[in-house]
Amino acid sequence: MATENNFVIIEAIFNLHQWVKENLPIENSLIAYDLILLLSIYSYSNNTVSVKNLFSSLPHSPTAIRYHYQRLLNDGWIEHHQDAKDRRIKYVRPTIKFITTINVYNLEAKKLLSI
């Protein structure tokens, strides 16, 4: 049975989902959303992640991840940088555009989910 508090939580999640659709480059894809969230986690924890490790950390097909990853790269949300010692290793780094938007996302999530 639904309670008033359950309704408020679901409504808050729905409102956050609307914000995400309007402000993050997800194209209504949970794969893109997962990719953005995982990159955010690495960024906030000040850890680097290689392209290879990023792809293997997500429970989606490599082809689907690659599509959304390439779109984020082409649209300036993320960029690459190479390992100083091993040029075969490519790391992913969020751009200022990504970081700024994710900071706003965090504020919006805190506001909407402070129930």
C-alpha positions in Angstrom: 0.0 0.0 0.0 1.4 3.4 -1.0 2.0 6.0 1.7 2.3 9.7 1.4 6.1 9.4 1.9 6.4 6.8 -0.9 4.6 9.2 -3.3 7.0 12.0 -2.4 10.1 9.9 -3.0 8.8 8.6 -6.3 7.9 12.1 -7.4 11.3 13.4 -6.4 13.0 10.6 -8.4 10.8 11.5 -11.4 11.7 15.2 -11.1 15.4 14.3 -11.0 14.9 12.1 -14.0 13.4 15.0 -15.9 16.3 17.2 -15.0 18.7 14.5 -16.2 16.9 14.2 -19.6 17.1 18.0 -20.0 20.7 18.6 -18.9 22.8 15.5 -19.4 23.7 13.9 -22.8 22.0 10.6 -22.1 19.6 10.4 -25.1 17.2 8.4 -22.9 19.8 5.7 -22.5 20.6 4.0 -19.2 23.9 3.0 -20.7 24.9 6.7 -21.2 23.6 7.5 -17.7 25.6 4.7 -16.2 28.7 5.9 -18.1 28.2 9.4 -16.8 27.6 8.3 -13.2 30.7 6.0 -13.2 32.9 8.8 -14.7 31.5 11.1 -12.0 32.5 8.7 -9.3 36.0 8.4 -10.6 36.2 12.2 -10.9 35.0 13.0 -7.4 37.3 10.4 -5.8 40.2 11.9 -7.7 41.0 8.5 -9.3 42.0 8.0 -12.9 40.4 5.3 -15.1 41.6 3.9 -18.3 39.3 3.5 -21.2 39.7 -0.3 -20.9 38.8 -0.4 -17.2 35.8 2.0 -17.8 34.4 -0.3 -20.4 34.9 -3.4 -18.3 33.3 -1.8 -15.3 29.9 -1.4 -16.9 27.4 -4.3 -17.4 26.5 -3.4 -21.0 27.8 -4.5 -24.3 31.1 -3.0 -25.5 29.4 -1.8 -28.7 26.7 0.1 -26.8 29.2 1.6 -24.4 31.5 2.6 -27.2 28.7 4.4 -29.0 27.8 6.6 -26.0 31.5 7.0 -25.0 32.4 8.2 -28.5 29.5 10.6 -28.4 30.6 12.1 -25.1 34.1 12.4 -26.5 33.0 14.0 -29.7 30.7 16.5 -27.9 33.4 17.6 -25.5 32.2 16.0 -22.3 35.3 13.9 -21.8 38.8 13.8 -23.2 41.8 11.4 -23.3 45.2 11.6 -21.8 48.0 9.0 -22.1 49.9 7.4 -19.4 53.3 9.0 -18.9 55.1 5.7 -18.8 53.1 3.5 -21.1 51.8 5.2 -24.2 49.5 2.3 -24.9 47.3 3.2 -21.9 44.6 5.9 -22.5 42.9 7.5 -19.5 39.6 9.3 -19.5 39.2 12.7 -18.0 36.0 14.7 -17.7 36.1 18.2 -19.2 35.1 21.4 -17.4 31.8 21.1 -19.2 31.2 17.7 -17.7 32.4 18.7 -14.2 30.3 21.9 -14.1 27.2 20.0 -15.2 27.7 17.2 -12.7 28.2 19.7 -9.9 24.8 21.2 -10.8 23.4 17.7 -11.0 24.6 17.0 -7.4 23.0 20.2 -6.1 19.7 19.3 -7.9 19.7 15.8 -6.6 20.4 17.0 -3.0 17.6 19.5 -3.3 15.0 17.1 -4.8 15.9 14.1 -2.7 16.1 15.9 0.7 12.9 14.3 1.9 
